[in-house]
Amino acid sequence: MKGFFYPRSATGRSSLLPPPPWHYSGDLLTIEYRTDPTKVAALLPAPLTPADEDPGAVALIWADWQSCGDSKEELLDPIRAQYKEAFAVVRCKFEGRTYSRCIYIWVDKDFAMLRGIHQGYPKKLGSIHMTRPHPYGPAPRLAPGAVFGATLAAADRRIADAVITLRGEAEKNGFVNGHPMAHHRWLPAIDSKGGDAHSELIESTAAKFEGGKPWAADVESFKLYDVPTEELAGLEVKEIIGGYYRQIGVTWNGGRTLVPSPR
């Protein structure tokens, strides 16, 4: 049977994903803030522990992506390439090293969801929208004073929204999402006894990265909404750290196991 991931077939043509490497071009709108560090710690399964510095820092990131495999054929069939996502990131520590970790994430396409499951991202389906820059007409330019909005919803309920105003160039677009990712890849057992048939801690990072200049931004508004099927609002906003906007290109080509699944 051929195909990198489901569904596999005799030809592999119907597989939802091509094999890595996977290439991404995207616009990122980031809000960083501080919450109660104990709320972050509660989301870090052993053997992960809170980061030494600023353990309550959280980043909520909206991203508008185009992605493809090595053939780049998806770019000419845009429904297979374009998607949006929003994800919450915290920092943690493992064996003395600081990592980033995605704790919640929503995407709007099936291929992005399955790809994230392979990478250890806890993806769910959602509705994500963000203002797109453009050099003509009413859309904002990438320039001081430009205003961008972003919304996140799932299951017909608003989860978060934000408005930022670009202020000027910055050295980077925040610090919370600036480390290799420490993720778990979990597969529940098929029998009725419960537990996991597979459970490993992995490290994942970009094989290649390029980016435009980051923009620092004033956060005009930022709200998290309490909804019955989501827990993001539990990481309540205690203090805004900053807002950012950046256009980037990334290649991902696998990760490595930090703690293997028990056998």
C-alpha positions in Angstrom: 0.0 0.0 0.0 1.3 3.4 -0.9 0.8 6.9 0.5 2.5 8.8 3.3 -0.6 8.9 5.5 -4.3 8.0 5.4 -5.8 6.8 3.2 -3.3 4.5 1.8 -4.1 2.7 -1.5 -2.5 0.7 -4.3 -1.4 3.9 -6.0 -1.1 6.3 -3.1 -2.9 9.0 -5.1 -5.7 9.5 -2.5 -3.3 10.0 0.4 -4.1 13.2 2.2 -0.5 14.2 2.6 2.7 13.9 0.5 5.8 12.8 2.3 8.0 15.5 4.0 9.6 17.9 3.5 6.7 20.2 3.8 7.1 23.9 2.8 5.1 26.8 4.1 4.6 30.5 3.2 2.6 32.5 5.6 1.5 35.7 7.4 1.6 35.5 11.2 -0.3 37.8 13.7 0.9 37.2 17.2 -0.4 38.4 20.6 1.8 37.6 23.6 0.5 38.0 27.2 1.0 36.8 30.7 -1.4 34.5 32.6 -1.3 32.7 35.9 1.8 30.4 35.7 0.0 27.6 37.6 -2.5 27.5 34.7 0.4 26.9 32.3 2.0 24.3 34.5 -1.3 22.4 34.7 -1.0 21.9 30.9 2.5 20.4 30.9 2.5 16.6 31.3 5.5 15.0 32.9 8.5 15.0 32.2 8.0 18.6 31.1 8.2 21.4 33.6 7.6 25.2 33.5 10.1 27.5 31.9 12.5 29.2 34.4 11.8 32.7 33.1 8.4 34.1 32.6 6.6 30.8 33.1 3.2 32.4 32.6 3.9 33.8 29.1 1.5 32.7 26.4 1.4 33.4 22.6 -1.8 33.3 20.6 -0.9 33.2 16.9 -3.1 33.5 13.8 -1.5 32.3 10.6 -2.6 32.5 6.9 -0.7 29.7 5.1 0.1 28.3 1.7 1.9 24.9 1.9 3.1 22.1 -0.3 5.3 19.1 -0.7 8.5 19.0 -2.7 6.6 18.9 -6.1 4.8 22.2 -5.2 1.8 20.9 -7.2 -0.5 22.0 -4.4 0.2 25.6 -5.1 -1.5 25.3 -8.5 -4.5 23.6 -7.0 -5.0 26.1 -4.2 -7.6 24.3 -2.2 -4.9 21.8 -1.4 -2.4 24.5 -0.4 -4.2 27.3 1.4 -5.4 27.1 5.0 -5.6 29.2 8.2 -4.9 28.3 11.8 -4.8 29.8 15.2 -2.7 28.3 18.0 -1.7 28.9 21.6 1.9 28.4 22.6 3.6 28.3 26.0 7.2 27.5 27.0 8.5 24.6 29.0 11.7 22.8 30.0 13.0 19.3 29.5 16.4 18.1 30.6 17.6 21.7 31.2 16.6 23.0 27.7 13.7 25.5 27.0 11.1 24.4 24.5 8.0 25.9 23.0 4.8 23.8 23.2 1.5 24.2 21.4 -1.3 23.5 23.8 -4.3 24.4 21.7 -4.7 24.8 17.9 -7.5 25.1 15.4 -7.2 24.7 11.6 -9.7 24.9 8.7 -8.6 22.1 6.4 -8.4 18.4 6.8 -4.9 18.0 5.4 -3.6 20.6 7.9 -5.3 18.7 10.7 -3.8 15.3 9.8 -0.3 16.8 9.2 -0.5 18.4 12.7 -1.4 15.1 14.3 1.7 13.5 12.8 3.8 16.4 14.2 2.2 16.3 17.7 0.0 19.4 17.4 -3.4 18.9 19.1 -5.4 20.2 16.1 -9.1 20.7 16.0 -11.3 22.2 13.2 -12.2 25.8 13.5 -13.0 29.0 11.6 -10.1 31.4 11.4 -9.9 34.8 9.7 -7.4 37.6 9.6 -6.9 40.9 7.7 -4.6 40.4 4.7 -2.2 43.2 3.7 -2.2 44.4 0.1 -0.5 47.3 -1.6 -3.6 48.7 -3.3 -7.2 49.5 -2.3 -8.6 49.6 1.3 -6.4 46.7 2.6 -3.7 47.8 5.1 -0.1 48.0 3.9 2.8 46.7 6.0 3.7 50.1 7.4 3.3 52.0 10.7 -0.3 52.8 11.5 -1.7 49.8 9.6 -4.6 48.1 11.5 -5.2 44.3 11.4 -7.9 42.2 12.9 -8.2 38.5 13.6 -10.9 36.1 14.8 -11.1 32.5 15.9 -14.3 30.4 16.3 -15.1 26.7 16.5 -18.5 24.9 16.7 -20.3 28.1 15.9 -18.8 29.9 18.9 -16.3 32.8 19.1 -13.2 31.8 21.0 -10.9 34.8 20.5 -10.4 38.0 18.6 -7.8 40.7 18.4 -7.0 44.1 16.7 -3.5 45.4 16.4 -1.9 48.5 15.0 1.6 48.3 13.5 4.0 50.5 15.3 7.4 49.9 13.7 10.1 47.3 12.9 11.2 44.9 15.6 14.0 42.4 16.1 11.7 39.4 16.3 8.0 38.6 16.5 7.9 37.7 20.1 9.8 35.1 22.2 7.3 32.4 23.4 7.2 30.6 20.0 11.0 31.0 19.5 12.2 27.5 20.5 12.0 24.0 19.2 8.7 22.4 19.9 8.2 19.7 22.6 5.1 17.8 21.7 3.5 14.5 22.6 2.3 12.0 19.9 -0.5 10.0 21.5 -2.6 7.1 20.1 -5.2 5.7 22.5 -5.4 1.9 22.7 -8.1 0.2 20.7 -9.4 -2.1 23.4 -11.7 -1.1 26.2 -9.0 -1.1 28.9 -8.0 2.5 28.2 -4.6 3.9 28.2 -2.4 4.7 25.2 -1.0 2.3 22.6 1.6 4.8 21.7 2.9 7.8 23.7 6.1 9.5 22.9 7.6 13.0 23.5 9.2 14.5 20.4 11.2 17.5 19.4 10.3 19.3 16.2 11.8 22.4 14.6 12.2 24.0 11.2 14.7 22.6 8.8 14.8 25.9 7.0 13.5 29.4 7.8 13.4 32.8 6.1 11.4 35.8 7.1 10.5 39.4 6.3 11.0 42.1 8.9 9.0 41.7 12.0 6.6 44.5 13.0 5.9 45.4 16.6 2.3 46.4 17.2 0.0 48.0 19.7 -2.7 45.7 20.9 -5.9 47.7 20.5 -8.2 44.9 21.7 -7.8 41.2 22.7 -10.5 39.0 24.1 -10.8 35.3 25.0 -14.4 34.0 25.3 -15.6 31.2 27.6 -17.3 28.5 25.6 -18.4 25.0 26.6 -16.1 23.0 24.4 -12.9 25.0 24.7 -10.5 25.9 27.5 -8.4 28.7 26.1 -10.3 31.3 28.2 -8.9 29.5 31.2 -5.6 31.1 30.4 -7.0 34.5 31.3 -5.1 37.6 30.3 -3.3 39.2 33.2 -1.0 41.5 31.2 -0.3 42.2 27.5 3.3 41.7 26.5 3.0 42.8 22.9 1.7 42.3 19.4 3.6 41.4 16.2 3.1 40.8 12.5 5.5 39.0 10.2 5.6 37.2 6.8 7.7 34.0 6.8 8.8 30.9 4.9 9.4 27.6 6.7 10.4 24.0 5.7 9.7 21.1 8.0 11.4 17.8 7.5 10.8 15.6 10.6 11.8 15.7 14.2 13.4 13.4 16.8 12.2 11.3 19.7 13.0 12.7 23.2 11.2 10.0 25.2 10.2 6.9 23.4 6.8 5.2 23.8 6.8 2.5 26.5 6.8 -1.0 25.0 
